[in-house]
Amino acid sequence: MATGKITKRTLDALQTGEVEGFLWDEDLKGFGLRTTSSGSASYVLQYRMGGRESKTRRYTIGGHGSP
């Protein structure tokens, strides 16, 4: 898992490189940016309900850019 600051500069670099994966924010635990190979990006939240034994879930907050 890659971690770092999620800024406009890092987002632009990830969108142009055809990189598919997640970039997790180093300050906000569970907040991340998901990029696809087509160049789209969306913000996600990863959480667990019920402790360490429970399953990890991801919730998509929304896409990057204007609606």
HTML snippet that shows the backbone in 3Dmol.js (N, CA, C, O; Angstrom):
<script src="https://3Dmol.org/build/3Dmol-min.js"></script>
<div id="view" style="width:600px;height:400px;position:relative"></div>
<script>
const pdb = `
ATOM      1  N   MET A   1       0.834  -1.176   0.000  1.00  0.00           N
ATOM      2  CA  MET A   1       0.000   0.000   0.000  1.00  0.00           C
ATOM      3  C   MET A   1       0.880   1.240   0.000  1.00  0.00           C
ATOM      4  O   MET A   1       1.755   1.399   0.852  1.00  0.00           O
ATOM      5  N   ALA A   2       0.642   2.094  -0.944  1.00  0.00           N
ATOM      6  CA  ALA A   2       1.380   3.342  -1.018  1.00  0.00           C
ATOM      7  C   ALA A   2       0.720   4.384  -0.125  1.00  0.00           C
ATOM      8  O   ALA A   2      -0.504   4.514  -0.101  1.00  0.00           O
ATOM      9  N   THR A   3       1.543   5.122   0.607  1.00  0.00           N
ATOM     10  CA  THR A   3       1.024   6.185   1.452  1.00  0.00           C
ATOM     11  C   THR A   3       1.726   7.479   1.103  1.00  0.00           C
ATOM     12  O   THR A   3       2.862   7.470   0.631  1.00  0.00           O
ATOM     13  N   GLY A   4       1.059   8.576   1.333  1.00  0.00           N
ATOM     14  CA  GLY A   4       1.611   9.890   1.059  1.00  0.00           C
ATOM     15  C   GLY A   4       0.538  10.946   1.220  1.00  0.00           C
ATOM     16  O   GLY A   4      -0.596  10.651   1.598  1.00  0.00           O
ATOM     17  N   LYS A   5       0.910  12.170   0.932  1.00  0.00           N
ATOM     18  CA  LYS A   5      -0.062  13.261   0.985  1.00  0.00           C
ATOM     19  C   LYS A   5      -0.874  13.264  -0.297  1.00  0.00           C
ATOM     20  O   LYS A   5      -0.324  13.142  -1.392  1.00  0.00           O
ATOM     21  N   ILE A   6      -2.174  13.401  -0.159  1.00  0.00           N
ATOM     22  CA  ILE A   6      -3.050  13.482  -1.323  1.00  0.00           C
ATOM     23  C   ILE A   6      -3.231  14.957  -1.647  1.00  0.00           C
ATOM     24  O   ILE A   6      -3.957  15.675  -0.959  1.00  0.00           O
ATOM     25  N   THR A   7      -2.562  15.394  -2.699  1.00  0.00           N
ATOM     26  CA  THR A   7      -2.640  16.777  -3.152  1.00  0.00           C
ATOM     27  C   THR A   7      -2.980  16.793  -4.635  1.00  0.00           C
ATOM     28  O   THR A   7      -3.020  15.746  -5.281  1.00  0.00           O
ATOM     29  N   LYS A   8      -3.223  17.971  -5.166  1.00  0.00           N
ATOM     30  CA  LYS A   8      -3.528  18.117  -6.594  1.00  0.00           C
ATOM     31  C   LYS A   8      -2.352  17.647  -7.437  1.00  0.00           C
ATOM     32  O   LYS A   8      -2.542  17.037  -8.489  1.00  0.00           O
ATOM     33  N   ARG A   9      -1.156  17.925  -6.984  1.00  0.00           N
ATOM     34  CA  ARG A   9       0.041  17.538  -7.735  1.00  0.00           C
ATOM     35  C   ARG A   9       0.187  16.020  -7.819  1.00  0.00           C
ATOM     36  O   ARG A   9       0.493  15.487  -8.886  1.00  0.00           O
ATOM     37  N   THR A  10      -0.030  15.323  -6.707  1.00  0.00           N
ATOM     38  CA  THR A  10       0.072  13.860  -6.739  1.00  0.00           C
ATOM     39  C   THR A  10      -1.062  13.243  -7.543  1.00  0.00           C
ATOM     40  O   THR A  10      -0.866  12.233  -8.219  1.00  0.00           O
ATOM     41  N   LEU A  11      -2.237  13.838  -7.476  1.00  0.00           N
ATOM     42  CA  LEU A  11      -3.367  13.347  -8.262  1.00  0.00           C
ATOM     43  C   LEU A  11      -3.093  13.480  -9.751  1.00  0.00           C
ATOM     44  O   LEU A  11      -3.353  12.545 -10.508  1.00  0.00           O
ATOM     45  N   ASP A  12      -2.578  14.614 -10.183  1.00  0.00           N
ATOM     46  CA  ASP A  12      -2.257  14.811 -11.595  1.00  0.00           C
ATOM     47  C   ASP A  12      -1.189  13.826 -12.069  1.00  0.00           C
ATOM     48  O   ASP A  12      -1.260  13.326 -13.192  1.00  0.00           O
ATOM     49  N   ALA A  13      -0.207  13.549 -11.222  1.00  0.00           N
ATOM     50  CA  ALA A  13       0.853  12.606 -11.585  1.00  0.00           C
ATOM     51  C   ALA A  13       0.305  11.184 -11.718  1.00  0.00           C
ATOM     52  O   ALA A  13       0.728  10.439 -12.602  1.00  0.00           O
ATOM     53  N   LEU A  14      -0.620  10.808 -10.856  1.00  0.00           N
ATOM     54  CA  LEU A  14      -1.187   9.460 -10.924  1.00  0.00           C
ATOM     55  C   LEU A  14      -2.128   9.290 -12.108  1.00  0.00           C
ATOM     56  O   LEU A  14      -2.196   8.206 -12.686  1.00  0.00           O
ATOM     57  N   GLN A  15      -2.853  10.335 -12.478  1.00  0.00           N
ATOM     58  CA  GLN A  15      -3.797  10.232 -13.590  1.00  0.00           C
ATOM     59  C   GLN A  15      -3.097  10.137 -14.929  1.00  0.00           C
ATOM     60  O   GLN A  15      -3.620   9.489 -15.835  1.00  0.00           O
ATOM     61  N   THR A  16      -1.950  10.747 -15.094  1.00  0.00           N
ATOM     62  CA  THR A  16      -1.268  10.717 -16.383  1.00  0.00           C
ATOM     63  C   THR A  16      -0.451   9.449 -16.582  1.00  0.00           C
ATOM     64  O   THR A  16      -0.134   9.101 -17.720  1.00  0.00           O
ATOM     65  N   GLY A  17      -0.102   8.751 -15.507  1.00  0.00           N
ATOM     66  CA  GLY A  17       0.779   7.590 -15.613  1.00  0.00           C
ATOM     67  C   GLY A  17       0.095   6.261 -15.824  1.00  0.00           C
ATOM     68  O   GLY A  17       0.768   5.230 -15.800  1.00  0.00           O
ATOM     69  N   GLU A  18      -1.206   6.230 -16.028  1.00  0.00           N
ATOM     70  CA  GLU A  18      -1.957   4.989 -16.197  1.00  0.00           C
ATOM     71  C   GLU A  18      -1.681   4.007 -15.062  1.00  0.00           C
ATOM     72  O   GLU A  18      -1.475   2.815 -15.291  1.00  0.00           O
ATOM     73  N   VAL A  19      -1.679   4.523 -13.847  1.00  0.00           N
ATOM     74  CA  VAL A  19      -1.433   3.714 -12.662  1.00  0.00           C
ATOM     75  C   VAL A  19      -2.774   3.298 -12.060  1.00  0.00           C
ATOM     76  O   VAL A  19      -3.668   4.128 -11.893  1.00  0.00           O
ATOM     77  N   GLU A  20      -2.909   2.027 -11.738  1.00  0.00           N
ATOM     78  CA  GLU A  20      -4.129   1.537 -11.124  1.00  0.00           C
ATOM     79  C   GLU A  20      -3.813   1.111  -9.706  1.00  0.00           C
ATOM     80  O   GLU A  20      -2.913   0.302  -9.484  1.00  0.00           O
ATOM     81  N   GLY A  21      -4.550   1.650  -8.741  1.00  0.00           N
ATOM     82  CA  GLY A  21      -4.316   1.272  -7.356  1.00  0.00           C
ATOM     83  C   GLY A  21      -4.810   2.328  -6.391  1.00  0.00           C
ATOM     84  O   GLY A  21      -5.638   3.171  -6.736  1.00  0.00           O
ATOM     85  N   PHE A  22      -4.286   2.268  -5.167  1.00  0.00           N
ATOM     86  CA  PHE A  22      -4.714   3.152  -4.102  1.00  0.00           C
ATOM     87  C   PHE A  22      -3.536   3.980  -3.603  1.00  0.00           C
ATOM     88  O   PHE A  22      -2.395   3.517  -3.593  1.00  0.00           O
ATOM     89  N   LEU A  23      -3.826   5.207  -3.191  1.00  0.00           N
ATOM     90  CA  LEU A  23      -2.878   6.050  -2.472  1.00  0.00           C
ATOM     91  C   LEU A  23      -3.558   6.438  -1.179  1.00  0.00           C
ATOM     92  O   LEU A  23      -4.549   7.168  -1.187  1.00  0.00           O
ATOM     93  N   TRP A  24      -3.027   5.950  -0.055  1.00  0.00           N
ATOM     94  CA  TRP A  24      -3.626   6.204   1.247  1.00  0.00           C
ATOM     95  C   TRP A  24      -2.979   7.419   1.874  1.00  0.00           C
ATOM     96  O   TRP A  24      -1.758   7.571   1.828  1.00  0.00           O
ATOM     97  N   ASP A  25      -3.788   8.283   2.458  1.00  0.00           N
ATOM     98  CA  ASP A  25      -3.298   9.510   3.077  1.00  0.00           C
ATOM     99  C   ASP A  25      -2.540   9.174   4.357  1.00  0.00           C
ATOM    100  O   ASP A  25      -2.952   8.305   5.126  1.00  0.00           O
ATOM    101  N   GLU A  26      -1.438   9.865   4.572  1.00  0.00           N
ATOM    102  CA  GLU A  26      -0.628   9.573   5.760  1.00  0.00           C
ATOM    103  C   GLU A  26      -1.142  10.286   7.009  1.00  0.00           C
ATOM    104  O   GLU A  26      -0.765   9.914   8.120  1.00  0.00           O
ATOM    105  N   ASP A  27      -1.990  11.298   6.856  1.00  0.00           N
ATOM    106  CA  ASP A  27      -2.514  12.024   8.010  1.00  0.00           C
ATOM    107  C   ASP A  27      -3.883  11.509   8.454  1.00  0.00           C
ATOM    108  O   ASP A  27      -4.118  11.353   9.652  1.00  0.00           O
ATOM    109  N   LEU A  28      -4.780  11.245   7.519  1.00  0.00           N
ATOM    110  CA  LEU A  28      -6.121  10.752   7.833  1.00  0.00           C
ATOM    111  C   LEU A  28      -6.163   9.238   7.641  1.00  0.00           C
ATOM    112  O   LEU A  28      -6.105   8.748   6.513  1.00  0.00           O
ATOM    113  N   LYS A  29      -6.262   8.512   8.727  1.00  0.00           N
ATOM    114  CA  LYS A  29      -6.274   7.056   8.657  1.00  0.00           C
ATOM    115  C   LYS A  29      -7.564   6.580   7.996  1.00  0.00           C
ATOM    116  O   LYS A  29      -8.660   6.975   8.395  1.00  0.00           O
ATOM    117  N   GLY A  30      -7.421   5.724   6.976  1.00  0.00           N
ATOM    118  CA  GLY A  30      -8.568   5.158   6.288  1.00  0.00           C
ATOM    119  C   GLY A  30      -9.026   5.946   5.075  1.00  0.00           C
ATOM    120  O   GLY A  30      -9.901   5.479   4.346  1.00  0.00           O
ATOM    121  N   PHE A  31      -8.461   7.136   4.828  1.00  0.00           N
ATOM    122  CA  PHE A  31      -8.855   7.957   3.680  1.00  0.00           C
ATOM    123  C   PHE A  31      -7.865   7.726   2.554  1.00  0.00           C
ATOM    124  O   PHE A  31      -6.653   7.727   2.768  1.00  0.00           O
ATOM    125  N   GLY A  32      -8.396   7.527   1.339  1.00  0.00           N
ATOM    126  CA  GLY A  32      -7.510   7.251   0.221  1.00  0.00           C
ATOM    127  C   GLY A  32      -8.064   7.710  -1.113  1.00  0.00           C
ATOM    128  O   GLY A  32      -9.197   8.179  -1.222  1.00  0.00           O
ATOM    129  N   LEU A  33      -7.225   7.557  -2.117  1.00  0.00           N
ATOM    130  CA  LEU A  33      -7.546   7.918  -3.491  1.00  0.00           C
ATOM    131  C   LEU A  33      -7.357   6.681  -4.352  1.00  0.00           C
ATOM    132  O   LEU A  33      -6.293   6.063  -4.328  1.00  0.00           O
ATOM    133  N   ARG A  34      -8.380   6.316  -5.112  1.00  0.00           N
ATOM    134  CA  ARG A  34      -8.311   5.157  -5.999  1.00  0.00           C
ATOM    135  C   ARG A  34      -8.217   5.652  -7.430  1.00  0.00           C
ATOM    136  O   ARG A  34      -9.038   6.460  -7.864  1.00  0.00           O
ATOM    137  N   THR A  35      -7.225   5.178  -8.164  1.00  0.00           N
ATOM    138  CA  THR A  35      -7.078   5.543  -9.570  1.00  0.00           C
ATOM    139  C   THR A  35      -7.220   4.291 -10.427  1.00  0.00           C
ATOM    140  O   THR A  35      -6.854   3.190 -10.016  1.00  0.00           O
ATOM    141  N   THR A  36      -7.753   4.485 -11.616  1.00  0.00           N
ATOM    142  CA  THR A  36      -7.902   3.385 -12.560  1.00  0.00           C
ATOM    143  C   THR A  36      -6.987   3.617 -13.746  1.00  0.00           C
ATOM    144  O   THR A  36      -6.449   4.710 -13.922  1.00  0.00           O
ATOM    145  N   SER A  37      -6.814   2.598 -14.549  1.00  0.00           N
ATOM    146  CA  SER A  37      -5.924   2.714 -15.701  1.00  0.00           C
ATOM    147  C   SER A  37      -6.480   3.645 -16.771  1.00  0.00           C
ATOM    148  O   SER A  37      -5.729   4.114 -17.627  1.00  0.00           O
ATOM    149  N   SER A  38      -7.786   3.922 -16.739  1.00  0.00           N
ATOM    150  CA  SER A  38      -8.384   4.838 -17.715  1.00  0.00           C
ATOM    151  C   SER A  38      -8.144   6.300 -17.347  1.00  0.00           C
ATOM    152  O   SER A  38      -8.404   7.192 -18.155  1.00  0.00           O
ATOM    153  N   GLY A  39      -7.645   6.554 -16.124  1.00  0.00           N
ATOM    154  CA  GLY A  39      -7.338   7.920 -15.714  1.00  0.00           C
ATOM    155  C   GLY A  39      -8.338   8.533 -14.755  1.00  0.00           C
ATOM    156  O   GLY A  39      -8.159   9.676 -14.335  1.00  0.00           O
ATOM    157  N   SER A  40      -9.384   7.809 -14.396  1.00  0.00           N
ATOM    158  CA  SER A  40     -10.363   8.367 -13.461  1.00  0.00           C
ATOM    159  C   SER A  40      -9.887   8.149 -12.020  1.00  0.00           C
ATOM    160  O   SER A  40      -9.136   7.220 -11.724  1.00  0.00           O
ATOM    161  N   ALA A  41     -10.347   9.034 -11.144  1.00  0.00           N
ATOM    162  CA  ALA A  41      -9.951   8.962  -9.740  1.00  0.00           C
ATOM    163  C   ALA A  41     -11.173   9.155  -8.858  1.00  0.00           C
ATOM    164  O   ALA A  41     -12.072   9.930  -9.184  1.00  0.00           O
ATOM    165  N   SER A  42     -11.198   8.447  -7.746  1.00  0.00           N
ATOM    166  CA  SER A  42     -12.282   8.601  -6.786  1.00  0.00           C
ATOM    167  C   SER A  42     -11.713   8.494  -5.379  1.00  0.00           C
ATOM    168  O   SER A  42     -10.691   7.848  -5.149  1.00  0.00           O
ATOM    169  N   TYR A  43     -12.394   9.138  -4.451  1.00  0.00           N
ATOM    170  CA  TYR A  43     -11.969   9.153  -3.059  1.00  0.00           C
ATOM    171  C   TYR A  43     -12.700   8.057  -2.304  1.00  0.00           C
ATOM    172  O   TYR A  43     -13.903   7.868  -2.485  1.00  0.00           O
ATOM    173  N   VAL A  44     -11.971   7.330  -1.454  1.00  0.00           N
ATOM    174  CA  VAL A  44     -12.544   6.200  -0.739  1.00  0.00           C
ATOM    175  C   VAL A  44     -12.243   6.306   0.755  1.00  0.00           C
ATOM    176  O   VAL A  44     -11.316   6.993   1.182  1.00  0.00           O
ATOM    177  N   LEU A  45     -13.053   5.609   1.519  1.00  0.00           N
ATOM    178  CA  LEU A  45     -12.882   5.501   2.957  1.00  0.00           C
ATOM    179  C   LEU A  45     -12.870   4.021   3.294  1.00  0.00           C
ATOM    180  O   LEU A  45     -13.771   3.287   2.889  1.00  0.00           O
ATOM    181  N   GLN A  46     -11.859   3.574   4.030  1.00  0.00           N
ATOM    182  CA  GLN A  46     -11.754   2.174   4.424  1.00  0.00           C
ATOM    183  C   GLN A  46     -11.944   2.088   5.935  1.00  0.00           C
ATOM    184  O   GLN A  46     -11.340   2.845   6.695  1.00  0.00           O
ATOM    185  N   TYR A  47     -12.797   1.150   6.360  1.00  0.00           N
ATOM    186  CA  TYR A  47     -13.117   1.060   7.779  1.00  0.00           C
ATOM    187  C   TYR A  47     -13.439  -0.376   8.176  1.00  0.00           C
ATOM    188  O   TYR A  47     -13.624  -1.247   7.327  1.00  0.00           O
ATOM    189  N   ARG A  48     -13.500  -0.601   9.489  1.00  0.00           N
ATOM    190  CA  ARG A  48     -13.923  -1.873  10.052  1.00  0.00           C
ATOM    191  C   ARG A  48     -14.954  -1.605  11.130  1.00  0.00           C
ATOM    192  O   ARG A  48     -14.810  -0.670  11.918  1.00  0.00           O
ATOM    193  N   MET A  49     -15.982  -2.417  11.165  1.00  0.00           N
ATOM    194  CA  MET A  49     -16.994  -2.343  12.213  1.00  0.00           C
ATOM    195  C   MET A  49     -16.904  -3.619  13.035  1.00  0.00           C
ATOM    196  O   MET A  49     -17.195  -4.703  12.530  1.00  0.00           O
ATOM    197  N   GLY A  50     -16.505  -3.502  14.291  1.00  0.00           N
ATOM    198  CA  GLY A  50     -16.468  -4.676  15.145  1.00  0.00           C
ATOM    199  C   GLY A  50     -15.089  -5.148  15.532  1.00  0.00           C
ATOM    200  O   GLY A  50     -14.954  -6.259  16.046  1.00  0.00           O
ATOM    201  N   GLY A  51     -14.066  -4.363  15.311  1.00  0.00           N
ATOM    202  CA  GLY A  51     -12.730  -4.752  15.754  1.00  0.00           C
ATOM    203  C   GLY A  51     -11.886  -5.397  14.675  1.00  0.00           C
ATOM    204  O   GLY A  51     -12.250  -5.423  13.500  1.00  0.00           O
ATOM    205  N   ARG A  52     -10.749  -5.914  15.106  1.00  0.00           N
ATOM    206  CA  ARG A  52      -9.773  -6.476  14.179  1.00  0.00           C
ATOM    207  C   ARG A  52     -10.246  -7.748  13.477  1.00  0.00           C
ATOM    208  O   ARG A  52      -9.790  -8.062  12.378  1.00  0.00           O
ATOM    209  N   GLU A  53     -11.141  -8.462  14.102  1.00  0.00           N
ATOM    210  CA  GLU A  53     -11.604  -9.723  13.526  1.00  0.00           C
ATOM    211  C   GLU A  53     -12.600  -9.505  12.389  1.00  0.00           C
ATOM    212  O   GLU A  53     -12.845 -10.419  11.602  1.00  0.00           O
ATOM    213  N   SER A  54     -13.167  -8.326  12.297  1.00  0.00           N
ATOM    214  CA  SER A  54     -14.193  -8.082  11.282  1.00  0.00           C
ATOM    215  C   SER A  54     -13.561  -7.782   9.923  1.00  0.00           C
ATOM    216  O   SER A  54     -12.369  -7.493   9.812  1.00  0.00           O
ATOM    217  N   LYS A  55     -14.393  -7.861   8.916  1.00  0.00           N
ATOM    218  CA  LYS A  55     -13.974  -7.662   7.540  1.00  0.00           C
ATOM    219  C   LYS A  55     -13.748  -6.175   7.249  1.00  0.00           C
ATOM    220  O   LYS A  55     -14.482  -5.323   7.748  1.00  0.00           O
ATOM    221  N   THR A  56     -12.736  -5.873   6.444  1.00  0.00           N
ATOM    222  CA  THR A  56     -12.478  -4.496   6.022  1.00  0.00           C
ATOM    223  C   THR A  56     -13.443  -4.124   4.909  1.00  0.00           C
ATOM    224  O   THR A  56     -13.662  -4.902   3.981  1.00  0.00           O
ATOM    225  N   ARG A  57     -14.016  -2.935   5.004  1.00  0.00           N
ATOM    226  CA  ARG A  57     -14.958  -2.459   3.990  1.00  0.00           C
ATOM    227  C   ARG A  57     -14.467  -1.143   3.415  1.00  0.00           C
ATOM    228  O   ARG A  57     -13.779  -0.373   4.085  1.00  0.00           O
ATOM    229  N   ARG A  58     -14.830  -0.898   2.169  1.00  0.00           N
ATOM    230  CA  ARG A  58     -14.489   0.362   1.506  1.00  0.00           C
ATOM    231  C   ARG A  58     -15.753   1.041   1.032  1.00  0.00           C
ATOM    232  O   ARG A  58     -16.653   0.402   0.486  1.00  0.00           O
ATOM    233  N   TYR A  59     -15.812   2.349   1.247  1.00  0.00           N
ATOM    234  CA  TYR A  59     -16.943   3.156   0.834  1.00  0.00           C
ATOM    235  C   TYR A  59     -16.419   4.236  -0.096  1.00  0.00           C
ATOM    236  O   TYR A  59     -15.507   4.975   0.273  1.00  0.00           O
ATOM    237  N   THR A  60     -16.979   4.341  -1.297  1.00  0.00           N
ATOM    238  CA  THR A  60     -16.575   5.365  -2.248  1.00  0.00           C
ATOM    239  C   THR A  60     -17.315   6.648  -1.922  1.00  0.00           C
ATOM    240  O   THR A  60     -18.545   6.687  -1.934  1.00  0.00           O
ATOM    241  N   ILE A  61     -16.552   7.707  -1.629  1.00  0.00           N
ATOM    242  CA  ILE A  61     -17.134   8.995  -1.295  1.00  0.00           C
ATOM    243  C   ILE A  61     -17.621   9.699  -2.562  1.00  0.00           C
ATOM    244  O   ILE A  61     -18.741  10.209  -2.607  1.00  0.00           O
ATOM    245  N   GLY A  62     -16.785   9.720  -3.573  1.00  0.00           N
ATOM    246  CA  GLY A  62     -17.168  10.343  -4.833  1.00  0.00           C
ATOM    247  C   GLY A  62     -15.989  10.459  -5.768  1.00  0.00           C
ATOM    248  O   GLY A  62     -14.840  10.255  -5.378  1.00  0.00           O
ATOM    249  N   GLY A  63     -16.291  10.787  -7.004  1.00  0.00           N
ATOM    250  CA  GLY A  63     -15.262  10.939  -8.008  1.00  0.00           C
ATOM    251  C   GLY A  63     -14.592  12.300  -7.946  1.00  0.00           C
ATOM    252  O   GLY A  63     -15.143  13.251  -7.391  1.00  0.00           O
ATOM    253  N   HIS A  64     -13.408  12.385  -8.516  1.00  0.00           N
ATOM    254  CA  HIS A  64     -12.677  13.641  -8.563  1.00  0.00           C
ATOM    255  C   HIS A  64     -13.131  14.445  -9.785  1.00  0.00           C
ATOM    256  O   HIS A  64     -13.320  13.884 -10.864  1.00  0.00           O
ATOM    257  N   GLY A  65     -13.302  15.731  -9.615  1.00  0.00           N
ATOM    258  CA  GLY A  65     -13.697  16.591 -10.723  1.00  0.00           C
ATOM    259  C   GLY A  65     -15.127  17.076 -10.589  1.00  0.00           C
ATOM    260  O   GLY A  65     -15.814  16.793  -9.608  1.00  0.00           O
ATOM    261  N   SER A  66     -15.553  17.805 -11.591  1.00  0.00           N
ATOM    262  CA  SER A  66     -16.906  18.356 -11.576  1.00  0.00           C
ATOM    263  C   SER A  66     -17.928  17.270 -11.930  1.00  0.00           C
ATOM    264  O   SER A  66     -17.610  16.338 -12.668  1.00  0.00           O
ATOM    265  N   PRO A  67     -19.147  17.388 -11.408  1.00  0.00           N
ATOM    266  CA  PRO A  67     -20.153  16.343 -11.631  1.00  0.00           C
ATOM    267  C   PRO A  67     -20.627  16.242 -13.057  1.00  0.00           C
ATOM    268  O   PRO A  67     -21.471  15.402 -13.369  1.00  0.00           O
TER     269      PRO A  67
END
`;
const viewer = $3Dmol.createViewer("view");
viewer.addModel(pdb, "pdb");
viewer.setStyle({}, {cartoon: {color: "spectrum"}});
viewer.zoomTo();
viewer.render();
</script>
